[in-house]
């Protein structure tokens, strides 16, 4: 208990306004299904049902939100593993063609990033539509759902904004 309470907490998912699809679904389901589950479980307690029935019923009401939370956790793990190669590639291409990261993004093969591919394609579409890069990056980070990606992209962006070489950053 002492080690648990005193050790620093490392958050896996971010707390930004934009969230991944799975995080949004799990959050909305929990807001709807969990209160209903509490009411049903309390009704079973009042009716003096066996403890096993009460526990199974409570578990059934937690299942939908838990399913999407576990699915999101797996995707966040995979995205966290791929973000370093994406940032490294983006910095390298940007440095090689002496262009902004937005321009360099068009020269990268998205298929090599697996789980990040849909997020990168959406990001590229937004950049191509003329939306400010800052907003596009924030949305990319938000939709990833990962705190590690949040920190990585913020460090990458800040390093480039203060004049660092993209490949070195």
OpenMM code with the backbone's topology and positions (N, CA, C; nanometers):
from openmm import Vec3, app, unit

residues = "UNK UNK UNK UNK UNK UNK UNK UNK UNK UNK UNK UNK UNK UNK UNK UNK UNK UNK UNK UNK UNK UNK UNK UNK UNK UNK UNK UNK UNK UNK UNK UNK UNK UNK UNK UNK UNK UNK UNK UNK UNK UNK UNK UNK UNK UNK UNK UNK UNK UNK UNK UNK UNK UNK UNK UNK UNK UNK UNK UNK UNK UNK UNK UNK UNK UNK UNK UNK UNK UNK UNK UNK UNK UNK UNK UNK UNK UNK UNK UNK UNK UNK UNK UNK UNK UNK UNK UNK UNK UNK UNK UNK UNK UNK UNK UNK UNK UNK UNK UNK UNK UNK UNK UNK UNK UNK UNK UNK UNK UNK UNK UNK UNK UNK UNK UNK UNK UNK UNK UNK UNK UNK UNK UNK UNK UNK UNK UNK UNK UNK UNK UNK UNK UNK UNK UNK UNK UNK UNK UNK UNK UNK UNK UNK UNK UNK UNK UNK UNK UNK UNK UNK UNK UNK UNK UNK UNK UNK UNK UNK UNK UNK UNK UNK UNK UNK UNK UNK UNK".split()
positions = [
    Vec3(0.0827, -0.1187, 0.0000),
    Vec3(0.0000, 0.0000, 0.0000),
    Vec3(0.0870, 0.1250, 0.0000),
    Vec3(0.1924, 0.1254, 0.0819),
    Vec3(0.2806, 0.2407, 0.0914),
    Vec3(0.3489, 0.2694, -0.0426),
    Vec3(0.4011, 0.1654, -0.1056),
    Vec3(0.4675, 0.1833, -0.2349),
    Vec3(0.3671, 0.2321, -0.3390),
    Vec3(0.2479, 0.1769, -0.3384),
    Vec3(0.1457, 0.2160, -0.4344),
    Vec3(0.1080, 0.3633, -0.4185),
    Vec3(0.0888, 0.4077, -0.2960),
    Vec3(0.0449, 0.5454, -0.2742),
    Vec3(0.1562, 0.6466, -0.2981),
    Vec3(0.2801, 0.6089, -0.2774),
    Vec3(0.3901, 0.7035, -0.2908),
    Vec3(0.4546, 0.7042, -0.4294),
    Vec3(0.4369, 0.5996, -0.5065),
    Vec3(0.5007, 0.5945, -0.6384),
    Vec3(0.4286, 0.6876, -0.7356),
    Vec3(0.5044, 0.7447, -0.8307),
    Vec3(0.4399, 0.8336, -0.9284),
    Vec3(0.3466, 0.7553, -1.0203),
    Vec3(0.2395, 0.8195, -1.0582),
    Vec3(0.1397, 0.7557, -1.1439),
    Vec3(0.1698, 0.7897, -1.2896),
    Vec3(0.1714, 0.6901, -1.3738),
    Vec3(0.1921, 0.7088, -1.5161),
    Vec3(0.0601, 0.6796, -1.5861),
    Vec3(0.0036, 0.7806, -1.6472),
    Vec3(-0.1253, 0.7643, -1.7145),
    Vec3(-0.1033, 0.7154, -1.8563),
    Vec3(-0.1805, 0.6177, -1.8957),
    Vec3(-0.1683, 0.5593, -2.0289),
    Vec3(-0.2505, 0.6365, -2.1309),
    Vec3(-0.3674, 0.6817, -2.0900),
    Vec3(-0.4543, 0.7566, -2.1805),
    Vec3(-0.4557, 0.9029, -2.1381),
    Vec3(-0.4742, 0.9907, -2.2350),
    Vec3(-0.4735, 1.1332, -2.2061),
    Vec3(-0.6093, 1.1785, -2.1555),
    Vec3(-0.6142, 1.3032, -2.1105),
    Vec3(-0.7405, 1.3589, -2.0620),
    Vec3(-0.7798, 1.4816, -2.1452),
    Vec3(-0.7537, 1.4764, -2.2748),
    Vec3(-0.7880, 1.5866, -2.3637),
    Vec3(-0.9365, 1.5816, -2.4000),
    Vec3(-0.9828, 1.6884, -2.4627),
    Vec3(-1.1246, 1.6951, -2.5023),
    Vec3(-1.1583, 1.5934, -2.6108),
    Vec3(-1.0702, 1.5786, -2.7096),
    Vec3(-1.0927, 1.4810, -2.8158),
    Vec3(-1.0430, 1.3459, -2.7685),
    Vec3(-1.1191, 1.2431, -2.7981),
    Vec3(-1.0837, 1.1085, -2.7542),
    Vec3(-1.0921, 1.0119, -2.8714),
    Vec3(-1.0335, 0.8949, -2.8500),
    Vec3(-1.0450, 0.7922, -2.9532),
    Vec3(-1.1895, 0.7435, -2.9586),
    Vec3(-1.2241, 0.6788, -3.0687),
    Vec3(-1.3612, 0.6310, -3.0872),
    Vec3(-1.4005, 0.5351, -2.9756),
    Vec3(-1.3116, 0.4434, -2.9414),
    Vec3(-1.3414, 0.3446, -2.8369),
    Vec3(-1.3592, 0.4111, -2.7009),
    Vec3(-1.2768, 0.5129, -2.6726),
    Vec3(-1.2904, 0.5837, -2.5453),
    Vec3(-1.4246, 0.6550, -2.5364),
    Vec3(-1.4664, 0.7146, -2.6458),
    Vec3(-1.5961, 0.7835, -2.6473),
    Vec3(-1.7109, 0.6857, -2.6284),
    Vec3(-1.7036, 0.5718, -2.6953),
    Vec3(-1.8096, 0.4718, -2.6823),
    Vec3(-1.8143, 0.4184, -2.5393),
    Vec3(-1.6984, 0.3845, -2.4834),
    Vec3(-1.6943, 0.3320, -2.3461),
    Vec3(-1.7473, 0.4351, -2.2463),
    Vec3(-1.7117, 0.5594, -2.2679),
    Vec3(-1.7586, 0.6649, -2.1775),
    Vec3(-1.9102, 0.6821, -2.1861),
    Vec3(-1.9627, 0.6863, -2.3087),
    Vec3(-2.1074, 0.7020, -2.3251),
    Vec3(-2.1840, 0.5817, -2.2715),
    Vec3(-2.1319, 0.4610, -2.2960),
    Vec3(-2.1971, 0.3411, -2.2427),
    Vec3(-2.1962, 0.3406, -2.0901),
    Vec3(-2.0845, 0.3809, -2.0326),
    Vec3(-2.0772, 0.3788, -1.8863),
    Vec3(-2.1725, 0.4805, -1.8251),
    Vec3(-2.1919, 0.5916, -1.8919),
    Vec3(-2.2872, 0.6915, -1.8407),
    Vec3(-2.4309, 0.6416, -1.8482),
    Vec3(-2.4580, 0.5553, -1.9438),
    Vec3(-2.5941, 0.5052, -1.9616),
    Vec3(-2.6181, 0.3755, -1.8851),
    Vec3(-2.5285, 0.2785, -1.9036),
    Vec3(-2.5527, 0.1430, -1.8546),
    Vec3(-2.5183, 0.1270, -1.7062),
    Vec3(-2.4114, 0.1913, -1.6592),
    Vec3(-2.3713, 0.1715, -1.5195),
    Vec3(-2.4754, 0.2205, -1.4178),
    Vec3(-2.5346, 0.3400, -1.4347),
    Vec3(-2.6400, 0.3780, -1.3403),
    Vec3(-2.7595, 0.2820, -1.3428),
    Vec3(-2.7930, 0.2359, -1.4631),
    Vec3(-2.9008, 0.1378, -1.4743),
    Vec3(-2.8628, 0.0089, -1.4024),
    Vec3(-2.7366, -0.0315, -1.4151),
    Vec3(-2.6876, -0.1506, -1.3461),
    Vec3(-2.6919, -0.1366, -1.1954),
    Vec3(-2.6593, -0.0187, -1.1457),
    Vec3(-2.6648, 0.0058, -1.0010),
    Vec3(-2.8089, -0.0062, -0.9519),
    Vec3(-2.9019, 0.0502, -1.0268),
    Vec3(-3.0437, 0.0440, -0.9873),
    Vec3(-3.0923, -0.1006, -0.9861),
    Vec3(-3.0606, -0.1755, -1.0915),
    Vec3(-3.1040, -0.3151, -1.0991),
    Vec3(-3.0387, -0.3973, -0.9879),
    Vec3(-2.9096, -0.3741, -0.9639),
    Vec3(-2.8393, -0.4486, -0.8592),
    Vec3(-2.8983, -0.4179, -0.7217),
    Vec3(-2.9270, -0.2914, -0.6955),
    Vec3(-2.9896, -0.2561, -0.5680),
    Vec3(-3.1285, -0.3192, -0.5548),
    Vec3(-3.2020, -0.3256, -0.6648),
    Vec3(-3.3335, -0.3903, -0.6625),
    Vec3(-3.3192, -0.5383, -0.6282),
    Vec3(-3.2157, -0.6036, -0.6823),
    Vec3(-3.1924, -0.7448, -0.6510),
    Vec3(-3.1529, -0.7632, -0.5043),
    Vec3(-3.0785, -0.6680, -0.4498),
    Vec3(-3.0415, -0.6749, -0.3077),
    Vec3(-3.1667, -0.6610, -0.2215),
    Vec3(-3.2539, -0.5667, -0.2585),
    Vec3(-3.3781, -0.5464, -0.1832),
    Vec3(-3.4675, -0.6697, -0.1908),
    Vec3(-3.4678, -0.7356, -0.3059),
    Vec3(-3.5481, -0.8567, -0.3235),
    Vec3(-3.4815, -0.9796, -0.2615),
    Vec3(-3.3648, -0.9608, -0.2019),
    Vec3(-3.2894, -1.0662, -0.1328),
    Vec3(-3.2577, -1.1851, -0.2236),
    Vec3(-3.2090, -1.1529, -0.3436),
    Vec3(-3.1647, -1.2560, -0.4367),
    Vec3(-3.0307, -1.3119, -0.3882),
    Vec3(-2.9928, -1.4308, -0.4333),
    Vec3(-2.8629, -1.4863, -0.3936),
    Vec3(-2.7471, -1.3958, -0.4400),
    Vec3(-2.6394, -1.3970, -0.3640),
    Vec3(-2.5243, -1.3120, -0.3914),
    Vec3(-2.4667, -1.3380, -0.5304),
    Vec3(-2.4636, -1.4634, -0.5731),
    Vec3(-2.4112, -1.4968, -0.7057),
    Vec3(-2.4889, -1.4294, -0.8170),
    Vec3(-2.6203, -1.4270, -0.8057),
    Vec3(-2.7057, -1.3632, -0.9060),
    Vec3(-2.6792, -1.2127, -0.9088),
    Vec3(-2.6611, -1.1534, -0.7923),
    Vec3(-2.6360, -1.0093, -0.7837),
    Vec3(-2.5022, -0.9748, -0.8500),
    Vec3(-2.4001, -1.0524, -0.8207),
    Vec3(-2.2674, -1.0257, -0.8762),
    Vec3(-2.2658, -1.0466, -1.0276),
    Vec3(-2.3288, -1.1528, -1.0761),
    Vec3(-2.3344, -1.1774, -1.2205),
    Vec3(-2.4117, -1.0657, -1.2901),
    Vec3(-2.5201, -1.0209, -1.2324),
    Vec3(-2.5984, -0.9122, -1.2908),
    Vec3(-2.5165, -0.7834, -1.2980),
    Vec3(-2.4444, -0.7518, -1.1916),
    Vec3(-2.3587, -0.6323, -1.1928),
    Vec3(-2.2513, -0.6445, -1.3004),
    Vec3(-2.1948, -0.7629, -1.3158),
    Vec3(-2.0932, -0.7854, -1.4186),
    Vec3(-2.1476, -0.7695, -1.5588),
    Vec3(-2.2695, -0.8148, -1.5809),
    Vec3(-2.3319, -0.8032, -1.7127),
    Vec3(-2.3509, -0.6563, -1.7501),
    Vec3(-2.3838, -0.5739, -1.6532),
    Vec3(-2.4016, -0.4324, -1.6820),
    Vec3(-2.2679, -0.3607, -1.7050),
    Vec3(-2.1602, -0.4137, -1.6517),
    Vec3(-2.0280, -0.3539, -1.6734),
    Vec3(-1.9622, -0.4035, -1.8019),
    Vec3(-2.0096, -0.5136, -1.8554),
    Vec3(-1.9460, -0.5767, -1.9710),
    Vec3(-1.9329, -0.4867, -2.0939),
    Vec3(-2.0358, -0.4161, -2.1396),
    Vec3(-2.0212, -0.3371, -2.2634),
    Vec3(-1.9129, -0.2297, -2.2529),
    Vec3(-1.9152, -0.1517, -2.1465),
    Vec3(-1.8141, -0.0464, -2.1303),
    Vec3(-1.6757, -0.1074, -2.1139),
    Vec3(-1.6664, -0.2163, -2.0420),
    Vec3(-1.5384, -0.2843, -2.0224),
    Vec3(-1.4823, -0.3393, -2.1517),
    Vec3(-1.5676, -0.3916, -2.2375),
    Vec3(-1.5229, -0.4443, -2.3660),
    Vec3(-1.4552, -0.3356, -2.4494),
    Vec3(-1.5192, -0.2197, -2.4597),
    Vec3(-1.4609, -0.1110, -2.5382),
    Vec3(-1.3373, -0.0522, -2.4718),
    Vec3(-1.3333, -0.0524, -2.3397),
    Vec3(-1.2139, -0.0045, -2.2696),
    Vec3(-1.0949, -0.0962, -2.2958),
    Vec3(-1.1165, -0.2266, -2.2954),
    Vec3(-1.0088, -0.3222, -2.3242),
    Vec3(-0.9645, -0.3098, -2.4695),
    Vec3(-1.0595, -0.2942, -2.5614),
    Vec3(-1.0248, -0.2768, -2.7032),
    Vec3(-0.9414, -0.1502, -2.7223),
    Vec3(-0.9785, -0.0429, -2.6548),
    Vec3(-0.9026, 0.0815, -2.6643),
    Vec3(-0.7634, 0.0647, -2.6051),
    Vec3(-0.7530, -0.0070, -2.4959),
    Vec3(-0.6235, -0.0308, -2.4320),
    Vec3(-0.5279, -0.1025, -2.5271),
    Vec3(-0.5791, -0.2018, -2.5988),
    Vec3(-0.4954, -0.2741, -2.6953),
    Vec3(-0.4510, -0.1827, -2.8093),
    Vec3(-0.5423, -0.0982, -2.8590),
    Vec3(-0.5070, -0.0069, -2.9673),
    Vec3(-0.4061, 0.0977, -2.9210),
    Vec3(-0.4224, 0.1463, -2.7996),
    Vec3(-0.3274, 0.2443, -2.7461),
    Vec3(-0.1891, 0.1824, -2.7348),
    Vec3(-0.1814, 0.0571, -2.6914),
    Vec3(-0.0518, -0.0114, -2.6842),
    Vec3(0.0141, -0.0200, -2.8212),
    Vec3(-0.0635, -0.0575, -2.9220),
    Vec3(-0.0079, -0.0689, -3.0576),
    Vec3(0.0318, 0.0672, -3.1137),
    Vec3(-0.0503, 0.1684, -3.0896),
    Vec3(-0.0178, 0.3036, -3.1373),
    Vec3(0.1083, 0.3564, -3.0698),
    Vec3(0.1215, 0.3287, -2.9412),
    Vec3(0.2407, 0.3729, -2.8682),
    Vec3(0.3674, 0.3116, -2.9272),
    Vec3(0.3587, 0.1893, -2.9735),
    Vec3(0.4739, 0.1236, -3.0327),
    Vec3(0.5096, 0.1777, -3.1703),
    Vec3(0.4137, 0.2363, -3.2400),
    Vec3(0.4365, 0.2833, -3.3768),
    Vec3(0.4676, 0.4315, -3.3865),
    Vec3(0.4416, 0.5078, -3.2806),
    Vec3(0.4573, 0.6536, -3.2908),
    Vec3(0.6025, 0.6937, -3.3111),
    Vec3(0.6970, 0.6210, -3.2520),
    Vec3(0.8373, 0.6597, -3.2657),
    Vec3(0.8835, 0.6480, -3.4105),
    Vec3(0.8453, 0.5406, -3.4775),
    Vec3(0.8868, 0.5262, -3.6176),
    Vec3(0.8186, 0.6305, -3.7058),
    Vec3(0.6955, 0.6675, -3.6745),
    Vec3(0.6264, 0.7706, -3.7514),
    Vec3(0.6957, 0.9054, -3.7367),
    Vec3(0.7255, 0.9440, -3.6141),
    Vec3(0.7898, 1.0737, -3.5904),
    Vec3(0.9304, 1.0742, -3.6497),
    Vec3(1.0016, 0.9631, -3.6359),
    Vec3(1.1361, 0.9530, -3.6925),
    Vec3(1.1307, 0.9657, -3.8451),
    Vec3(1.0369, 0.8972, -3.9083),
    Vec3(1.0218, 0.9051, -4.0541),
    Vec3(0.9830, 1.0458, -4.0978),
    Vec3(0.8895, 1.1051, -4.0271),
    Vec3(0.8436, 1.2391, -4.0618),
    Vec3(0.9576, 1.3398, -4.0493),
    Vec3(1.0350, 1.3307, -3.9430),
    Vec3(1.1487, 1.4206, -3.9254),
    Vec3(1.2553, 1.3992, -4.0314),
    Vec3(1.2834, 1.2735, -4.0626),
    Vec3(1.3844, 1.2429, -4.1635),
    Vec3(1.3461, 1.2923, -4.3016),
    Vec3(1.2224, 1.2676, -4.3416),
    Vec3(1.1762, 1.3126, -4.4734),
    Vec3(1.1727, 1.4645, -4.4782),
    Vec3(1.1262, 1.5264, -4.3717),
    Vec3(1.1197, 1.6716, -4.3660),
    Vec3(1.2584, 1.7333, -4.3794),
    Vec3(1.3547, 1.6760, -4.3134),
    Vec3(1.4930, 1.7238, -4.3212),
    Vec3(1.5507, 1.6994, -4.4603),
    Vec3(1.5243, 1.5839, -4.5184),
    Vec3(1.5812, 1.5475, -4.6476),
    Vec3(1.5315, 1.6364, -4.7611),
    Vec3(1.4036, 1.6707, -4.7603),
    Vec3(1.3499, 1.7537, -4.8692),
    Vec3(1.3440, 1.9013, -4.8313),
    Vec3(1.3919, 1.9330, -4.7105),
    Vec3(1.3959, 2.0709, -4.6611),
    Vec3(1.2576, 2.1364, -4.6709),
    Vec3(1.1596, 2.0699, -4.6093),
    Vec3(1.0215, 2.1183, -4.6138),
    Vec3(0.9606, 2.1096, -4.4743),
    Vec3(0.8423, 2.1644, -4.4634),
    Vec3(0.7711, 2.1546, -4.3361),
    Vec3(0.7237, 2.0114, -4.3156),
    Vec3(0.6876, 1.9809, -4.1917),
    Vec3(0.6389, 1.8455, -4.1646),
    Vec3(0.5083, 1.8185, -4.2385),
    Vec3(0.4280, 1.9202, -4.2590),
    Vec3(0.3027, 1.9031, -4.3332),
    Vec3(0.3294, 1.8636, -4.4776),
    Vec3(0.4298, 1.9234, -4.5386),
    Vec3(0.4646, 1.8887, -4.6763),
    Vec3(0.5301, 1.7515, -4.6825),
    Vec3(0.6108, 1.7203, -4.5824),
    Vec3(0.6805, 1.5918, -4.5789),
    Vec3(0.5837, 1.4762, -4.5595),
    Vec3(0.4711, 1.5034, -4.4975),
    Vec3(0.3729, 1.3986, -4.4704),
    Vec3(0.3224, 1.3354, -4.6002),
    Vec3(0.3168, 1.4132, -4.7071),
    Vec3(0.2712, 1.3618, -4.8358),
    Vec3(0.3677, 1.2633, -4.8998),
    Vec3(0.4902, 1.2590, -4.8518),
    Vec3(0.5920, 1.1706, -4.9098),
    Vec3(0.6116, 1.0417, -4.8302),
    Vec3(0.5389, 1.0265, -4.7238),
    Vec3(0.5531, 0.9074, -4.6384),
    Vec3(0.4505, 0.8020, -4.6791),
    Vec3(0.4921, 0.6769, -4.6775),
    Vec3(0.4017, 0.5641, -4.7068),
    Vec3(0.3242, 0.5302, -4.5790),
    Vec3(0.1953, 0.5552, -4.5788),
    Vec3(0.1123, 0.5356, -4.4604),
    Vec3(0.0952, 0.3887, -4.4235),
    Vec3(0.1029, 0.2994, -4.5203),
    Vec3(0.0787, 0.1569, -4.4942),
    Vec3(0.1791, 0.0955, -4.3974),
    Vec3(0.2936, 0.1580, -4.3823),
    Vec3(0.3963, 0.1009, -4.2954),
    Vec3(0.3708, 0.1282, -4.1475),
    Vec3(0.2628, 0.1970, -4.1145),
    Vec3(0.2372, 0.2323, -3.9753),
    Vec3(0.1204, 0.1587, -3.9115),
    Vec3(0.0607, 0.0635, -3.9786),
    Vec3(-0.0401, -0.0239, -3.9198),
    Vec3(-0.1530, 0.0467, -3.8486),
    Vec3(-0.1506, 0.0421, -3.7172),
    Vec3(-0.2592, 0.0957, -3.6356),
    Vec3(-0.2716, 0.2472, -3.6479),
    Vec3(-0.1616, 0.3156, -3.6727),
    Vec3(-0.1654, 0.4611, -3.6862),
    Vec3(-0.2156, 0.5059, -3.8235),
    Vec3(-0.2222, 0.4149, -3.9190),
    Vec3(-0.2577, 0.4515, -4.0565),
    Vec3(-0.3870, 0.5322, -4.0674),
    Vec3(-0.4992, 0.4889, -4.0068),
    Vec3(-0.6220, 0.5698, -4.0202),
    Vec3(-0.6076, 0.7098, -3.9604),
    Vec3(-0.5352, 0.7204, -3.8501),
    Vec3(-0.5161, 0.8511, -3.7881),
    Vec3(-0.4292, 0.9412, -3.8763),
    Vec3(-0.3247, 0.8832, -3.9358),
    Vec3(-0.2354, 0.9606, -4.0220),
    Vec3(-0.3083, 1.0044, -4.1487),
    Vec3(-0.3897, 0.9156, -4.2054),
    Vec3(-0.4661, 0.9517, -4.3257),
    Vec3(-0.5633, 1.0650, -4.2969),
    Vec3(-0.6313, 1.0584, -4.1836),
    Vec3(-0.7234, 1.1653, -4.1457),
    Vec3(-0.6482, 1.2956, -4.1233),
    Vec3(-0.5336, 1.2857, -4.0567),
    Vec3(-0.4492, 1.4023, -4.0335),
    Vec3(-0.4054, 1.4642, -4.1663),
    Vec3(-0.3624, 1.3811, -4.2600),
    Vec3(-0.3180, 1.4286, -4.3911),
    Vec3(-0.4327, 1.4964, -4.4659),
    Vec3(-0.5511, 1.4404, -4.4571),
    Vec3(-0.6686, 1.4995, -4.5222),
    Vec3(-0.6992, 1.6366, -4.4632),
    Vec3(-0.6900, 1.6488, -4.3319),
    Vec3(-0.7169, 1.7774, -4.2666),
    Vec3(-0.6137, 1.8820, -4.3062),
    Vec3(-0.4873, 1.8416, -4.3095),
    Vec3(-0.3815, 1.9342, -4.3502),
    Vec3(-0.4048, 1.9779, -4.4943),
    Vec3(-0.4403, 1.8824, -4.5808),
    Vec3(-0.4659, 1.9132, -4.7218),
    Vec3(-0.5854, 2.0050, -4.7413),
    Vec3(-0.6795, 2.0013, -4.6473),
    Vec3(-0.7984, 2.0863, -4.6563),
    Vec3(-0.7702, 2.2290, -4.6100),
    Vec3(-0.6491, 2.2532, -4.5614),
    Vec3(-0.6124, 2.3887, -4.5213),
    Vec3(-0.6399, 2.4219, -4.3762),
    Vec3(-0.6681, 2.3235, -4.2966),
    Vec3(-0.6892, 2.3476, -4.1538),
    Vec3(-0.5533, 2.3741, -4.0896),
    Vec3(-0.5495, 2.4642, -3.9926),
    Vec3(-0.4232, 2.4997, -3.9276),
    Vec3(-0.3542, 2.3753, -3.8723),
    Vec3(-0.2242, 2.3607, -3.8974),
    Vec3(-0.1501, 2.2426, -3.8513),
    Vec3(-0.1599, 2.2188, -3.7009),
    Vec3(-0.1616, 2.3261, -3.6229),
    Vec3(-0.1735, 2.3113, -3.4769),
    Vec3(-0.3005, 2.2365, -3.4380),
    Vec3(-0.4116, 2.2755, -3.5012),
    Vec3(-0.5396, 2.2101, -3.4730),
    Vec3(-0.5387, 2.0646, -3.5198),
    Vec3(-0.4758, 2.0413, -3.6355),
    Vec3(-0.4686, 1.9048, -3.6886),
    Vec3(-0.3876, 1.8150, -3.5960),
    Vec3(-0.2751, 1.8669, -3.5473),
    Vec3(-0.1934, 1.7868, -3.4555),
    Vec3(-0.2686, 1.7583, -3.3266),
    Vec3(-0.3393, 1.8583, -3.2728),
    Vec3(-0.4152, 1.8346, -3.1488),
    Vec3(-0.5223, 1.7296, -3.1675),
    Vec3(-0.5892, 1.7351, -3.2810),
    Vec3(-0.6938, 1.6367, -3.3092),
    Vec3(-0.6329, 1.4972, -3.3277),
    Vec3(-0.5178, 1.4886, -3.3957),
    Vec3(-0.4461, 1.3625, -3.4140),
    Vec3(-0.4130, 1.3015, -3.2786),
    Vec3(-0.3591, 1.3825, -3.1900),
    Vec3(-0.3239, 1.3345, -3.0558),
    Vec3(-0.4485, 1.2913, -2.9808),
    Vec3(-0.5544, 1.3728, -2.9885),
    Vec3(-0.6772, 1.3404, -2.9173),
    Vec3(-0.7389, 1.2102, -2.9644),
    Vec3(-0.7414, 1.1888, -3.0950),
    Vec3(-0.8022, 1.0676, -3.1494),
    Vec3(-0.7163, 0.9441, -3.1269),
    Vec3(-0.5883, 0.9642, -3.0966),
    Vec3(-0.5025, 0.8489, -3.0664),
    Vec3(-0.5370, 0.7908, -2.9299),
    Vec3(-0.5774, 0.8763, -2.8368),
    Vec3(-0.6130, 0.8313, -2.7029),
    Vec3(-0.4958, 0.8077, -2.6107),
    Vec3(-0.3734, 0.8318, -2.6569),
    Vec3(-0.2541, 0.7948, -2.5826),
    Vec3(-0.1829, 0.9157, -2.5223),
    Vec3(-0.1451, 0.9046, -2.3970),
    Vec3(-0.0668, 1.0081, -2.3316),
    Vec3(0.0754, 1.0107, -2.3863),
    Vec3(0.1305, 0.8950, -2.4193),
    Vec3(0.2644, 0.8898, -2.4772),
    Vec3(0.2685, 0.9622, -2.6118),
    Vec3(0.1677, 0.9428, -2.6939),
    Vec3(0.1621, 1.0126, -2.8227),
    Vec3(0.1443, 1.1621, -2.7993),
    Vec3(0.0653, 1.1984, -2.7014),
    Vec3(0.0474, 1.3389, -2.6660),
    Vec3(0.1823, 1.4021, -2.6331),
    Vec3(0.2582, 1.3399, -2.5473),
    Vec3(0.3886, 1.3950, -2.5081),
    Vec3(0.4863, 1.3959, -2.6250),
    Vec3(0.4892, 1.2882, -2.7019),
    Vec3(0.5818, 1.2779, -2.8142),
    Vec3(0.5559, 1.3854, -2.9181),
    Vec3(0.4312, 1.4031, -2.9568),
    Vec3(0.3972, 1.5016, -3.0600),
    Vec3(0.4192, 1.6433, -3.0084),
    Vec3(0.3886, 1.6679, -2.8824),
    Vec3(0.4110, 1.8021, -2.8271),
    Vec3(0.5602, 1.8353, -2.8239),
    Vec3(0.6430, 1.7396, -2.7868),
    Vec3(0.7878, 1.7620, -2.7853),
    Vec3(0.8384, 1.7836, -2.9278),
    Vec3(0.7914, 1.7015, -3.0209),
    Vec3(0.8313, 1.7134, -3.1613),
    Vec3(0.7916, 1.8504, -3.2164),
    Vec3(0.6674, 1.8887, -3.1953),
    Vec3(0.6192, 2.0176, -3.2453),
    Vec3(0.6907, 2.1358, -3.1815),
    Vec3(0.7102, 2.1319, -3.0506),
    Vec3(0.7793, 2.2405, -2.9814),
    Vec3(0.9241, 2.2514, -3.0278),
    Vec3(0.9883, 2.1373, -3.0474),
    Vec3(1.1271, 2.1387, -3.0937),
    Vec3(1.1415, 2.2002, -3.2312),
    Vec3(1.0488, 2.1693, -3.3201),
    Vec3(1.0532, 2.2261, -3.4554),
    Vec3(1.0166, 2.3741, -3.4523),
    Vec3(0.9184, 2.4107, -3.3692),
    Vec3(0.8749, 2.5500, -3.3626),
    Vec3(0.9828, 2.6441, -3.3109),
    Vec3(1.0724, 2.5945, -3.2266),
    Vec3(1.1786, 2.6820, -3.1774),
    Vec3(1.3028, 2.6780, -3.2666),
    Vec3(1.2922, 2.6091, -3.3798),
    Vec3(1.3992, 2.6123, -3.4789),
    Vec3(1.4869, 2.4901, -3.4874),
    Vec3(1.4482, 2.3820, -3.4248),
    Vec3(1.5281, 2.2605, -3.4314),
    Vec3(1.5161, 2.1912, -3.5654),
    Vec3(1.6192, 2.1152, -3.6002),
    Vec3(1.6158, 2.0364, -3.7239),
    Vec3(1.5188, 1.9198, -3.7027),
    Vec3(1.4239, 1.8990, -3.7937),
    Vec3(1.3224, 1.7947, -3.7736),
    Vec3(1.3807, 1.6552, -3.7497),
    Vec3(1.4856, 1.6201, -3.8225),
    Vec3(1.5429, 1.4873, -3.8058),
    Vec3(1.6065, 1.4725, -3.6679),
    Vec3(1.6723, 1.5752, -3.6226),
    Vec3(1.7365, 1.5707, -3.4921),
    Vec3(1.6347, 1.5717, -3.3787),
    Vec3(1.5305, 1.6517, -3.3954),
    Vec3(1.4249, 1.6584, -3.2940),
    Vec3(1.3598, 1.5225, -3.2828),
] * unit.nanometer
topology = app.Topology()
chain = topology.addChain("A")
for resn in residues:
    res = topology.addResidue(resn, chain)
    for name in ("N", "CA", "C"):
        topology.addAtom(name, app.Element.getBySymbol(name[0]), res)
